[in-house]
Amino acid sequence: MRTPESQPLVCGIDDYLAHVADHLRGPRRARAAILAELRAGLLDAAEARRQAGLTPAAASQAATGEFGDPMQLAAAFRGELRTVKARRIAIVLLVSAPLIALAWTAAAVGSHLGADHALPSHWPGAPRAWQFALPLAAVGLVAGASAAAVAVVASGRITRWFPGSARLAPASAIAAGIAAATVDVILLLLLTRQLASAPATLDATPVTIAALASTTRLLFARQAVRRPRAV
């Protein structure tokens, strides 16, 4: 609780933290936790100096001086915030993988593609290149899920014993985003090919849901590739 005597101390610390916050980039909750931790440490340091005989304003200045330049202090948390952001991206991509697969499976079953044409490469007039499309999408699905899982694990409790593992999270999240985008592009291209050649074979509702799901994840994956590096 603020008192008239402590107000200069608290105001000085809050002003300092406002400058730190200006240079923190990352998830809101993670930023708030970092600022709260810094504030508690600054208040303790300033209070110790005040009790040692300094005025509240001088105690606040001494404490913030010990913590250093706000921009440099914010930069010290960049790796932590990057890891938190990468973990969130990886979780979204990991959860989306089976949902996307389920949506496209429902679209294929609803359109009776599985019964009439087992693979897109067997569609009438389909280019030979499409025979590689689904295997490539399957590889991308597995690779993306694996990379996302690595990012989640590397940014979790394992960092208590292996702090260096957190460095894997951003790179793994980027790899998962690239893999997810590749899968979605392939699926949407296959859909475009079928719409152009035989639109009547498609069941509009499940196909639309699957297309929207892949488009949404494609846009998310595009941002995900840039976000872990943008902190």
Contacts in CASP RR format, 6 or more apart in sequence:
PFRMAT RR
TARGET T0000
AUTHOR 0000-0000-0000
METHOD contacts of the structure
MODEL  1
MRTPESQPLVCGIDDYLAHVADHLRGPRRARAAILAELRAGLLDAAEARR
QAGLTPAAASQAATGEFGDPMQLAAAFRGELRTVKARRIAIVLLVSAPLI
ALAWTAAAVGSHLGADHALPSHWPGAPRAWQFALPLAAVGLVAGASAAAV
AVVASGRITRWFPGSARLAPASAIAAGIAAATVDVILLLLLTRQLASAPA
TLDATPVTIAALASTTRLLFARQAVRRPRAV
2 10 0 8 1.000
5 56 0 8 1.000
6 56 0 8 1.000
7 56 0 8 1.000
8 55 0 8 1.000
8 56 0 8 1.000
8 57 0 8 1.000
8 60 0 8 1.000
9 43 0 8 1.000
9 46 0 8 1.000
9 47 0 8 1.000
9 50 0 8 1.000
9 56 0 8 1.000
9 57 0 8 1.000
9 59 0 8 1.000
9 60 0 8 1.000
10 43 0 8 1.000
10 60 0 8 1.000
11 60 0 8 1.000
12 57 0 8 1.000
12 60 0 8 1.000
12 61 0 8 1.000
12 64 0 8 1.000
13 39 0 8 1.000
13 42 0 8 1.000
13 43 0 8 1.000
13 46 0 8 1.000
13 60 0 8 1.000
13 63 0 8 1.000
13 64 0 8 1.000
14 39 0 8 1.000
16 42 0 8 1.000
16 60 0 8 1.000
16 64 0 8 1.000
16 67 0 8 1.000
16 70 0 8 1.000
17 35 0 8 1.000
17 38 0 8 1.000
17 39 0 8 1.000
17 42 0 8 1.000
19 70 0 8 1.000
19 71 0 8 1.000
20 35 0 8 1.000
20 38 0 8 1.000
20 70 0 8 1.000
20 73 0 8 1.000
20 74 0 8 1.000
21 31 0 8 1.000
21 35 0 8 1.000
21 74 0 8 1.000
22 70 0 8 1.000
22 74 0 8 1.000
23 70 0 8 1.000
23 71 0 8 1.000
23 74 0 8 1.000
23 75 0 8 1.000
24 31 0 8 1.000
24 34 0 8 1.000
24 35 0 8 1.000
24 74 0 8 1.000
24 77 0 8 1.000
24 81 0 8 1.000
25 78 0 8 1.000
25 81 0 8 1.000
25 230 0 8 1.000
25 231 0 8 1.000
26 81 0 8 1.000
26 84 0 8 1.000
26 85 0 8 1.000
26 231 0 8 1.000
27 81 0 8 1.000
27 84 0 8 1.000
27 85 0 8 1.000
27 88 0 8 1.000
30 80 0 8 1.000
30 81 0 8 1.000
30 84 0 8 1.000
30 85 0 8 1.000
31 81 0 8 1.000
34 77 0 8 1.000
34 80 0 8 1.000
34 81 0 8 1.000
38 67 0 8 1.000
38 73 0 8 1.000
42 60 0 8 1.000
42 63 0 8 1.000
42 64 0 8 1.000
42 67 0 8 1.000
45 62 0 8 1.000
45 63 0 8 1.000
45 66 0 8 1.000
45 67 0 8 1.000
46 56 0 8 1.000
46 59 0 8 1.000
46 60 0 8 1.000
46 62 0 8 1.000
46 63 0 8 1.000
46 64 0 8 1.000
47 59 0 8 1.000
49 58 0 8 1.000
49 59 0 8 1.000
49 62 0 8 1.000
49 63 0 8 1.000
50 56 0 8 1.000
50 59 0 8 1.000
53 59 0 8 1.000
54 62 0 8 1.000
67 73 0 8 1.000
78 231 0 8 1.000
79 166 0 8 1.000
79 231 0 8 1.000
80 166 0 8 1.000
81 231 0 8 1.000
82 169 0 8 1.000
82 170 0 8 1.000
82 228 0 8 1.000
82 229 0 8 1.000
82 231 0 8 1.000
83 155 0 8 1.000
83 159 0 8 1.000
83 166 0 8 1.000
83 169 0 8 1.000
83 170 0 8 1.000
84 155 0 8 1.000
85 170 0 8 1.000
85 173 0 8 1.000
85 227 0 8 1.000
85 228 0 8 1.000
85 231 0 8 1.000
86 151 0 8 1.000
86 155 0 8 1.000
86 169 0 8 1.000
86 170 0 8 1.000
86 172 0 8 1.000
86 173 0 8 1.000
86 228 0 8 1.000
87 151 0 8 1.000
87 152 0 8 1.000
87 155 0 8 1.000
87 156 0 8 1.000
87 169 0 8 1.000
87 173 0 8 1.000
89 151 0 8 1.000
89 173 0 8 1.000
89 176 0 8 1.000
89 177 0 8 1.000
89 224 0 8 1.000
89 227 0 8 1.000
89 228 0 8 1.000
90 147 0 8 1.000
90 148 0 8 1.000
90 149 0 8 1.000
90 151 0 8 1.000
90 152 0 8 1.000
90 155 0 8 1.000
90 169 0 8 1.000
90 172 0 8 1.000
90 173 0 8 1.000
90 176 0 8 1.000
91 148 0 8 1.000
91 152 0 8 1.000
92 220 0 8 1.000
92 224 0 8 1.000
93 144 0 8 1.000
93 145 0 8 1.000
93 148 0 8 1.000
93 173 0 8 1.000
93 176 0 8 1.000
93 177 0 8 1.000
93 180 0 8 1.000
93 217 0 8 1.000
93 220 0 8 1.000
93 221 0 8 1.000
93 224 0 8 1.000
94 145 0 8 1.000
94 148 0 8 1.000
94 149 0 8 1.000
94 152 0 8 1.000
94 176 0 8 1.000
96 180 0 8 1.000
96 213 0 8 1.000
96 217 0 8 1.000
96 220 0 8 1.000
97 141 0 8 1.000
97 144 0 8 1.000
97 145 0 8 1.000
97 148 0 8 1.000
97 180 0 8 1.000
99 213 0 8 1.000
100 183 0 8 1.000
100 184 0 8 1.000
100 187 0 8 1.000
100 210 0 8 1.000
100 213 0 8 1.000
100 214 0 8 1.000
100 217 0 8 1.000
101 141 0 8 1.000
103 206 0 8 1.000
103 209 0 8 1.000
103 210 0 8 1.000
103 213 0 8 1.000
103 214 0 8 1.000
104 187 0 8 1.000
104 210 0 8 1.000
104 214 0 8 1.000
106 206 0 8 1.000
106 209 0 8 1.000
106 210 0 8 1.000
107 202 0 8 1.000
107 203 0 8 1.000
107 206 0 8 1.000
107 207 0 8 1.000
107 209 0 8 1.000
107 210 0 8 1.000
107 211 0 8 1.000
108 114 0 8 1.000
109 206 0 8 1.000
110 203 0 8 1.000
110 206 0 8 1.000
111 201 0 8 1.000
111 202 0 8 1.000
111 203 0 8 1.000
111 206 0 8 1.000
111 207 0 8 1.000
112 201 0 8 1.000
112 203 0 8 1.000
113 120 0 8 1.000
113 194 0 8 1.000
113 201 0 8 1.000
116 201 0 8 1.000
117 123 0 8 1.000
119 130 0 8 1.000
119 131 0 8 1.000
119 134 0 8 1.000
120 126 0 8 1.000
120 130 0 8 1.000
120 133 0 8 1.000
120 134 0 8 1.000
120 190 0 8 1.000
120 193 0 8 1.000
120 194 0 8 1.000
121 128 0 8 1.000
121 130 0 8 1.000
121 131 0 8 1.000
121 133 0 8 1.000
121 134 0 8 1.000
123 130 0 8 1.000
123 193 0 8 1.000
123 194 0 8 1.000
123 197 0 8 1.000
123 198 0 8 1.000
124 197 0 8 1.000
124 198 0 8 1.000
125 197 0 8 1.000
126 193 0 8 1.000
126 197 0 8 1.000
130 190 0 8 1.000
130 193 0 8 1.000
133 186 0 8 1.000
133 189 0 8 1.000
133 190 0 8 1.000
134 186 0 8 1.000
134 190 0 8 1.000
136 182 0 8 1.000
136 186 0 8 1.000
137 182 0 8 1.000
137 183 0 8 1.000
137 186 0 8 1.000
137 187 0 8 1.000
140 179 0 8 1.000
140 182 0 8 1.000
140 183 0 8 1.000
141 179 0 8 1.000
141 183 0 8 1.000
143 175 0 8 1.000
143 179 0 8 1.000
144 175 0 8 1.000
144 176 0 8 1.000
144 177 0 8 1.000
144 179 0 8 1.000
144 180 0 8 1.000
144 183 0 8 1.000
145 176 0 8 1.000
147 172 0 8 1.000
147 173 0 8 1.000
147 175 0 8 1.000
147 176 0 8 1.000
147 177 0 8 1.000
147 179 0 8 1.000
148 172 0 8 1.000
148 173 0 8 1.000
148 176 0 8 1.000
148 177 0 8 1.000
150 168 0 8 1.000
150 172 0 8 1.000
151 168 0 8 1.000
151 169 0 8 1.000
151 170 0 8 1.000
151 172 0 8 1.000
151 173 0 8 1.000
151 176 0 8 1.000
153 165 0 8 1.000
154 165 0 8 1.000
154 166 0 8 1.000
154 167 0 8 1.000
154 168 0 8 1.000
154 169 0 8 1.000
154 172 0 8 1.000
155 166 0 8 1.000
155 169 0 8 1.000
158 165 0 8 1.000
159 165 0 8 1.000
159 166 0 8 1.000
169 228 0 8 1.000
170 228 0 8 1.000
170 229 0 8 1.000
171 228 0 8 1.000
173 224 0 8 1.000
173 228 0 8 1.000
174 224 0 8 1.000
174 225 0 8 1.000
174 228 0 8 1.000
174 229 0 8 1.000
176 224 0 8 1.000
177 221 0 8 1.000
177 224 0 8 1.000
177 225 0 8 1.000
178 221 0 8 1.000
178 225 0 8 1.000
180 217 0 8 1.000
180 218 0 8 1.000
180 221 0 8 1.000
180 224 0 8 1.000
181 218 0 8 1.000
181 221 0 8 1.000
181 222 0 8 1.000
181 225 0 8 1.000
183 214 0 8 1.000
184 214 0 8 1.000
184 215 0 8 1.000
184 217 0 8 1.000
184 218 0 8 1.000
184 221 0 8 1.000
185 218 0 8 1.000
187 210 0 8 1.000
187 214 0 8 1.000
188 211 0 8 1.000
188 214 0 8 1.000
188 215 0 8 1.000
188 218 0 8 1.000
191 202 0 8 1.000
191 207 0 8 1.000
191 210 0 8 1.000
191 211 0 8 1.000
194 201 0 8 1.000
194 202 0 8 1.000
195 202 0 8 1.000
END
